[in-house]
Amino acid sequence: MITSVLARDLAALGRVHEDTSSESVLRGLTTTLARGVPGCSGGSAELWRDDKVLVSGSHSELIMLVEGERELGEGPSVEARAIRRRVVVADVLQERRWPRYAGLATRWGVRSALLLPIEIPPVLLVVGLYSVRPGAFTAQAAEPLTEMLTEQLGVALANMWDYADVRTDAAQMQEALAGRAIIDQAKGIIMKTSGCTSEAAFEELRRVSQHHQVKVVDLARLLVEEHQRKTR
């Protein structure tokens, strides 16, 4: 089940950029599975965190299939999430474990499926591979694929989370610098009008902010804006 194309494209999921998101990683994963796994006609991915889920699929029909399973409360993806083990459906038409699933799957042209639960704390991924023909997947062949997906998706999600943290830290730093700049402007206005020191100007800002229950930076911004209006 592992091809050079699959290995290459899975590794590429770990490259992050400005537009990288959980949605883009899952979308890349499902299209990679459909393109790179022999016999696979399409893929789905569910990203679970607590009780919240993000669903993606190489085809919209597979998204509807996964969501339909949740509504029914039965099916291979529901089972894989519950037992935390892979689930193989050799032939939908011969499947007896989930009586209502067969009609749902055949409606979208699915004859066989492989569902792989992959735990990457703090999230759980349920990855689905689907085929239009029966017997496309076996449990034996699934083991090396599961190992590769666990490794590559772990890297992709860790890189995405690290990148998001860096961007958040940078945004917070930029906001802090902007706040300090506006406070310095407000202090300058107070010093000019009252002839006080920088420390005394800041103490006055803090006193007024506490009295009116507003942040110092918000009060400083109001003071600067009012001063600019009067100047104009």
Rosetta blueprint (number, residue, H / E / L):
1 M L
2 I L
3 T L
4 S H
5 V H
6 L H
7 A H
8 R H
9 D H
10 L H
11 A H
12 A H
13 L L
14 G L
15 R L
16 V L
17 H L
18 E L
19 D L
20 T L
21 S L
22 S H
23 E H
24 S H
25 V H
26 L H
27 R H
28 G H
29 L H
30 T H
31 T H
32 T H
33 L H
34 A H
35 R H
36 G H
37 V L
38 P L
39 G L
40 C L
41 S L
42 G E
43 G E
44 S E
45 A E
46 E E
47 L E
48 W E
49 R E
50 D L
51 D L
52 K E
53 V E
54 L E
55 V E
56 S E
57 G E
58 S L
59 H L
60 S H
61 E H
62 L H
63 I H
64 M H
65 L H
66 V H
67 E H
68 G H
69 E H
70 R H
71 E H
72 L H
73 G L
74 E L
75 G L
76 P H
77 S H
78 V H
79 E H
80 A H
81 R H
82 A H
83 I H
84 R L
85 R L
86 R L
87 V E
88 V E
89 V E
90 A L
91 D L
92 V H
93 L H
94 Q H
95 E L
96 R L
97 R L
98 W L
99 P L
100 R L
101 Y H
102 A H
103 G H
104 L H
105 A H
106 T H
107 R H
108 W L
109 G L
110 V L
111 R L
112 S E
113 A E
114 L E
115 L E
116 L E
117 P E
118 I E
119 E E
120 I E
121 P L
122 P L
123 V E
124 L E
125 L E
126 V E
127 V E
128 G E
129 L E
130 Y E
131 S E
132 V L
133 R L
134 P L
135 G L
136 A L
137 F L
138 T L
139 A H
140 Q H
141 A H
142 A H
143 E H
144 P H
145 L H
146 T H
147 E H
148 M H
149 L H
150 T H
151 E H
152 Q H
153 L H
154 G H
155 V H
156 A H
157 L H
158 A H
159 N H
160 M H
161 W H
162 D H
163 Y H
164 A H
165 D H
166 V H
167 R H
168 T H
169 D H
170 A H
171 A H
172 Q H
173 M H
174 Q H
175 E H
176 A H
177 L H
178 A H
179 G H
180 R H
181 A H
182 I H
183 I H
184 D H
185 Q H
186 A H
187 K H
188 G H
189 I H
190 I H
191 M H
192 K H
193 T H
194 S H
195 G L
196 C L
197 T L
198 S H
199 E H
200 A H
201 A H
202 F H
203 E H
204 E H
205 L H
206 R H
207 R H
208 V H
209 S H
210 Q H
211 H H
212 H H
213 Q L
214 V L
215 K L
216 V H
217 V H
218 D H
219 L H
220 A H
221 R H
222 L H
223 L H
224 V H
225 E H
226 E H
227 H H
228 Q H
229 R H
230 K H
231 T H
232 R L
